[in-house]
Amino acid sequence: MEEMAMGFRFFPTEEELISFYLHSKLELEDDDKASNIHRVIPILDIYRLDPWQLPSHCGELCHGDTEQWFFFMPRQEREVRGGRPSRTTASGYWKATGSPSHVYSSENKVIGVKKSMVFYNGKAPTGRKTKWKMNEYRAIKEDPTSSTPMLRHEMCLCRVYVVSGSSRAFDRRPTSAAETSSAGDVK
């Protein structure tokens, strides 16, 4: 295994997760490039494990990260047949919070969709909310012949983390020029 420089930390933006990693994974045919991406973001059916088991399955270059873990999640068989995904694990379930939101590129173009989820211990609807959260990212298919964007469902990228009480950069929504005062402070 190749050694990483002291201080290496994998902390991508949402734009990088979708426009580089997820798009690369969806388009990759070269096994060498795929194995390099899997060293950071492995393919894993995360719903077969409880969230506290996931850090031990993260990519080899992200072992030791105590804040966030990334996984490519293949489309479930029941989704292929038109059903809803099963988000239950042995001890609980992932519940979507709020509505899915768009992820924008630096050019202010919609490049994907983010769905946020919280893990609950127990069975629905009486489960107990935990501090485990997940953001599920899906890419938008580029189709110049259609004006309607289409989601790519064959694979999504998941960011799993434990809520710490402090706001993380990937949790905050970008500010627009209208929300910023002339002094540069966010209102």
Disulfide bonds with the S-S distance in Angstrom:
none
